[in-house]
Amino acid sequence: MGCTESKQISGDVENAKKIRKPKPWKHSEPITRAKLAPIRDEFWDTAPHYGGQKEIWDALRAAAEAELILAQAIIDSAGVIVQNDDLTICYDERGAKYELPKYVLSEPINLIRDDC
């Protein structure tokens, strides 16, 4: 039985989880990209102070801001363990938990397009 258990752990099934964009969400009020950007920046600037490794936070930010294929590569290479396939809950190899709000992972459905 010990061999079976160690095989599962070394297989890193969780690490191989395919990521996806979060389900559509709505901000409390319509918002522009210009107003969403500082909210996102504030999260990324303060998140490392709540625990975890700065390198993992940096990888999560890069993944959140990338296309899915690149995001998957970033997550895999950083050793991030994905619990929720939309990246809202992840862990590092030491077991530290990283919770990401949807507003840093995708745009709301009530985003006001500020096209020029």
C-alpha positions, 0 to 999 in steps of 0.5 A: 500500500505504501507504494501506491500512495507514494506513486500518487504523490510523485505523480503530482496529479494536482499540479497537472490540472488544466486551468481555465478562465473564471466563470463570468462575474459582475462588479458591484457597479459598472467599471472601466479598465482604468478603474479596475487596474488600480484595484488589481495593482493594490491586490498584487502589491499587498498579497505577499504580505499575507503569507506565501512566497513572493516568487509564487505571487509573482508567478500567479500574477504573470499567469493571471495576466497571460493567455491560458496556454502561457499561464498553464506553462507558468503555473507548471514551471513554478510548481503551483498546485491548483485546487480550483481550475480557475486559479482562485485557490492554489498552493505552493509546494510547502503548503501555503495557500494563495487565494486570488479574487476573480477581479485579478483573473478576468474582467467583469461582464459589466465592464465599461469599454473605454475605447478611444 
